[in-house]
C-alpha cells in the first residue's frame, strides 16, 4: 500500500481558521506524540509553540533556555562576563518567543503560566542589564520592562482573584503599581507617572475589580491611610489583621 504523502502546505488550516485582526486567536492542539502545543493565528500564517521550556522546543547549549545557559555562564565567568554579539542575537530571539507565548497564555486565561513566562523575561532583562556589551543595547531592552511588568501585574491579579478573592487581587495591582513607579523613576520622561497609559489601564482594571466585587479599601490601603493620618494605634490594629490574614492564606 502506498503511503499517503504528507502535505507541504497549510492551506487547509488557514482556510478553516480565518485571521481576525481585532483579536488574539489561539488554540491548543496535540502534536504527533500527543504533547500539548499552542497555535497562534497570525496574518500570514500561524505560530506553533511548545507549552514548556523554550517555545521553539530547542535546548540551546543543552540548557532549558538561553537564559539558563547565560545564567550558568555568568556564574562561571563572574563579573567580567560580557555578552557576545551571538549572545545578544540569541537573547533577542528568546525575548520574542516568550512574548508570543505570554500573549497566548493571557488570551487562554492561563494566568499562572503567563506570570511564569513574564518572570522568565524579566529575569533575562536583569541579566542583560548586568552583562550588557554597551549602554545603548541595555536601553533598547529596558524600554520594554514596564510593558512586561504590565502583563505580569494583570496576570498575577487575575490568578490571585481565583485563588484568594478580589481584595487580594486589588492588592496585587497596588503592589505592581508601586513597582512600576520605581521603574519609571529611572526613565527621563515628560509624562507624569499617573498619566502613563499602562498605569491608567491598571488603575482602571483595579477600580473595575472594586466595582464588580464591591471591594472597598484593602487592609494594606487602610494601613497606608492610617500612617498618613498619624493614627498609629489604628495602624497597629490593621497590621495585626494583616498578619492574621497572611496566616490563613
RAJO-V36580 format. One record per residue. RES is the residue in one letter. D_CENTER is the distance of its C-alpha to the mean C-alpha in Angstrom with 2 decimals. Layout:
res:d_center
RES:D_CENTER
RES:D_CENTER
This chain:
res:d_center
X:50.37
X:48.38
X:44.67
X:42.54
X:40.95
X:37.18
X:35.95
X:34.79
X:33.06
X:30.56
X:32.65
X:32.93
X:29.18
X:28.66
X:31.76
X:30.67
X:27.04
X:27.25
X:24.55
X:23.46
X:22.39
X:21.37
X:18.88
X:16.17
X:18.53
X:17.29
X:19.25
X:19.74
X:22.85
X:24.82
X:25.67
X:29.31
X:28.92
X:27.32
X:23.75
X:20.88
X:19.41
X:17.09
X:18.82
X:17.51
X:20.40
X:20.53
X:23.52
X:25.64
X:24.63
X:21.74
X:19.08
X:19.26
X:16.51
X:16.89
X:15.01
X:15.23
X:15.40
X:14.93
X:14.54
X:17.99
X:19.58
X:20.99
X:21.56
X:22.00
X:24.94
X:24.81
X:21.46
X:18.53
X:16.54
X:17.55
X:15.41
X:17.58
X:20.63
X:20.18
X:19.56
X:22.82
X:24.56
X:23.72
X:25.15
X:28.22
X:28.92
X:27.92
X:27.56
X:29.46
X:26.82
X:25.71
X:23.70
X:26.13
X:25.97
X:25.05
X:22.23
X:20.80
X:21.17
X:19.51
X:16.51
X:16.14
X:16.54
X:13.77
X:11.30
X:12.46
X:12.46
X:8.92
X:8.05
X:10.65
X:9.74
X:6.23
X:8.52
X:11.09
X:9.58
X:8.99
X:12.51
X:13.93
X:12.72
X:11.53
X:9.17
X:9.58
X:8.78
X:5.48
X:4.87
X:6.93
X:5.67
X:2.71
X:6.05
X:8.06
X:7.28
X:7.88
X:10.79
X:12.07
X:12.13
X:14.11
X:16.39
X:16.93
X:17.98
X:20.33
X:21.95
X:21.79
X:25.08
X:25.37
X:24.07
X:23.61
X:21.26
X:19.24
X:19.13
X:18.27
X:14.87
X:14.41
X:14.79
X:11.30
X:9.76
X:10.13
X:8.44
X:5.07
X:6.03
X:7.31
X:4.70
X:3.73
X:7.52
X:8.45
X:7.20
X:8.67
X:11.65
X:12.42
X:12.37
X:14.58
X:16.71
X:17.86
X:18.29
X:20.01
X:20.76
X:20.17
X:21.23
X:18.65
X:15.93
X:17.53
X:17.55
X:13.81
X:13.58
X:16.46
X:15.06
X:11.89
X:14.44
X:16.49
X:13.88
X:13.28
X:17.07
X:17.50
X:15.38
X:17.22
X:20.41
X:20.19
X:20.41
X:23.77
X:23.34
X:25.98
X:23.71
X:23.64
X:20.44
X:21.25
X:21.82
X:18.50
X:17.26
X:13.70
X:15.53
X:18.06
X:15.73
X:14.12
X:17.75
X:18.88
X:16.33
X:17.57
X:21.14
X:20.83
X:19.90
X:22.89
X:25.20
X:24.34
X:24.61
X:27.15
X:25.29
X:27.17
X:26.38
X:24.40
X:26.21
X:24.07
X:24.90
X:28.51
X:28.61
X:27.54
X:30.17
X:32.81
X:32.27
X:32.46
X:35.66
X:37.00
X:37.47
X:37.02
X:38.65
X:36.29
X:33.34
X:34.69
X:34.98
X:31.39
X:30.22
X:32.28
X:30.67
X:27.16
X:28.33
X:29.82
X:26.71
X:24.61
X:27.47
X:27.31
X:23.56
